[in-house]
């Protein structure tokens, strides 16, 4: 019953009423492109799948499809220009990777492990090379990344995954 209440309220309808989610840069729009969509999806995806609600699932997939489609060949996934990457607070990288793992656990979408692998490998390479640094929220919320890193460790067990954990 509580999940149904959430689905009928803002949790289940935020993408219909809040510009920062509805027209987000994560979808190619002009609104906020940092934390709001990943935060919303982190709760919305499990809600949709726990309720087995076709409409909610379809709306979640719409966001995931858009996010995946914008992933760059390098693996970078967040909605910003290449020039802005060094000043982009990568907490969004940490969050969206977690969301993708949640989506995989709910949907079983076999594309997701490779997407997360590419995101985290790129994140590792950027941090290790010094092209980006942890600052602002990324510096203080680094632990959010460990859901993705544990996921990758179970699937791939490569040394760079442990190295990224140490860097964070």
C-alpha positions, 0 to 999 in steps of 0.5 A: 500500500505504501508503494502505491501511495508513493507511486501516486504521489511525487515519487511516481510523478516527479518527471511529469511536474518538475522541470529539472527532471522532466527537461533534464540535461540527462535527457538532452534538455536544458534543465539541471544535469547533475544530481536531480535525475539520478536521485529521483531514479534511485528511488523511482526504478525500484518503485516501478519494478516492485509494483510491476507497473508497466507505465512506471517501468516504461518511464524509467526505461525512457530515462535509462535509454537516454542516459546510455545513449549519451555515453561518450566513447571514452565512457564519460556519461554525465551531461556536460561538455568535454571542456567542463569535465575537469570542473564538473563535480563527479558526485553525479558519476558516483550517483548515476553509476549506482542508479545503473546498478539498481536498474540492472538488479531490477531489470536484468538489462544485460547492457548495463554491466558494460556501461557501468564498466566503461563509466568507472574505467573512465572515472579511474583513468581521469582520477589517476591521471590527475585530469579530474580531482574529487571536490565538493560533493564527490569528495565527501560522498565517494562511498556511494561509488562502492555499490558500483565498484562491488558490482564490477568486482563481482563481474570482472575482478580487475585490479583497476577496480581496487585501485579506484577504490583506494583513490576514492 
